[in-house]
Amino acid sequence: MKHKAGFVAVIGKPNSGKSTLINKLTGNILSIVTPKAQTTRHRILSILNKPEYQIIFTDTPGILKPAYKLHETMMQEVKNSYQGADVLFYVTDIKDNSPDLFLTENEIKLNIPIFILLNKVDLSSQPEVEEKRNEWLSKKVATDVFPISAIEGFNLEKIIQLILEHLPESEPFYPKEELSDKPEKFFAGEFIREQIFLQYGEEIPYCTEVQIISFKENETIIHIEAEIMVERESQKGIIIGKKGEKLKNVLTRARMNIEEFFAKKVFLQARVKTEPGWRGNERKLKEFGYGRG
């Protein structure tokens, strides 16, 4: 059997479960997942390596109507993900009946297989699943429609087989030991941002960005220094909390996840800075790593 390799773009609306799906398919927790929408901001490659194939999944921000320059950059990441892909998966929550930008803006016109994945079918009855599947099939926007449950693992083996049917014969694009194209410090920053999404209210996570200023590793420990950016001075106080307790809790939980990820002890420290209007500042967005693919 000849080796296969290729790219699978995975897109969908916020909270569709696409990041959970990729984490499950690859067995690697590279994309942070929280109950809040728009957790994913960057395009992240997650690589599944087997002796006979290499599948490169591209996780992307959830599709939305841009309200900031940040959102515009995120949506460009989505477009970049399916240009050059071999297969496109559009993941949708089976219970979600809100207007769909995938259809209404008619942005995707590609000569590659497009599959709709009806996620979270464990929360629906079989008649509901069949009705939703037939509804999508009638729209004639996809090659086929498959019910799945990312959280329960339902139909995921079938998804891998489906991908392999459409991947070209090719040598691996990345060394077989690599799990992603992102540097290690990127994931450290994501674990900090994950805790901000989990531990603060609706406004704060969306006004916050994390930069890793220093990432120094030796045989026994990783020393990480981070900056947490907010847009207003009042948000800085909320992040830090009374006597610094809120920030301390964020860093403690993030450090534990980083240690598990790297299988090594971590020393983590961070300071909070105010960067007014960073979400609309193109120069700042580039500085924070947006728009680099």
Steps between C-alpha positions, in 0.01 A plus 500: 500500500640837398524779754228767502523856630290814476318788660152496651342840571254496789272802523171586667313750710614583854413225750448241225747267672757495218800545734379214720462290184859562389636432849310168501607398149869567562515405868688825566355794697642778284188718474364649820128444558269705723121548520540855365477576129802621301754323719711410194669804343782352292529240228658196668633194323451174691684209340389138520793272416468130420745274313280500190372859504530856631180703542550871567188647659458876493302642791365849444310777677123467497328671206347836596424847366805714581456780754870578547821483298577195715188329365598584141838338558334193652268462200798527265650209692185299418533576127871414506418163653291367213708646218732213419316244712422152369179462699271749675290416806230741608403422860160612623315452828193293412288717733613828343237656273645852480592657161806338350779709346631191325187511285374857504827658389574217256873545556616147434523389136762228486578196290557279801269274701292693756340305782251627755554349846189517718659514844350432845256239372519338844265782608240421231260221411551288189203661317646846571836390362345363182291813451803727537711283272235507227465876542873547433499255210218694336715816500750329267800681649696191600620165371334325794370554855606294802367495857775496764559561869848639563462478876377138492721388211203389289584438131855638533664184360277539196621860461864385486414242233310766307804728504733224381272433203561855381865559590761479222801271511782711637803503723443666841493880495643518853744282695309210655585607855340844459150563638449857376659786310476735799798563732487374858453846648178545299336218695618643832323825413186310397481322837512837678232641269287190560493572872402861436205376294404256775539725802368841394165635379381575149699818422848435638607196288422678173699811598802296608806375313798303628860532381785275609797730556746232607500119467817340634528124538764279655505131593289539813284813472347754260510867601217697336437872519173633357322829446121518521360789298166669565339802334407712804660575835185384683536157333855476634366517855242231426766265359727548801223488761515586870855453629584332169295191580318475164821519297671255734218249445519542120875439500479203738245319285679592177833382642350160588370456143831614350688253719274219383539605136881515510544227765739727687501736798410860413573832666242749371472870568298774328428869513190681378527793257249738344501527118207729408306386192734213412219305329470771236870580464656325201856562619425353842323200350807419290715542810275251680543245222177545302506473123812282487317186388 
